[in-house]
Amino acid sequence: METLYQESPYSAIQDLKVTLQDSILVFPSQETDKKSIFLSNVDQPFNFNVETVHFFNPKMDFPPQVVVNRLKIALEKVLVTYDFLAGRLKLNSQSGRLEIDCNVAGAVFVVASSQFALDEIGDLDYPNPAFRQLII
C-alpha cells in the first residue's frame, strides 16, 4: 500500500520539559498619554488572544540572559509607540462597547527554558500540540 504523505524525519516530542524562569509585567520606557481607543464594528467581534511562539538558534556571543535583557528593553521601547499593547480592554458604560484603555497596565513578558535543543524538537514550521506548553 502506498503512503500518501511523507513522515517527518523527526518524531514530535510531546513534552518539551519547559521550566518557567520568570514572568513579569513590562511597562513603556517613557511616559505615555492615558486615553481610550474606540474599537470599530470590525474590531468588536475580534476579542481573542494571538498565541505566537518564536524560535531562535543560540549564538555563543549572546547567552540567554543577554538575549532576555535585550528583548525586555526592546519591548519597553516598543510600548511607548504602541502603548495600547500595555492597556486593557474595558466596557464603555455609556456606549456599551469594548474599547482599549491605554492605562499602562503592562504587557506580560515570560522567560522559559526547555531541556531540549531546537534540533531535537523536530519540525518548527508546523503546529505541534507540545507547543501549547510554551503559551502562558
Summary of the structure (lengths in Angstrom):
residues: 136
radius of gyration: 19.6
end to end distance: 42.8
largest distance: 65.7
contacts: 268
relative contact order: 0.32
helix: 24%
strand: 24%
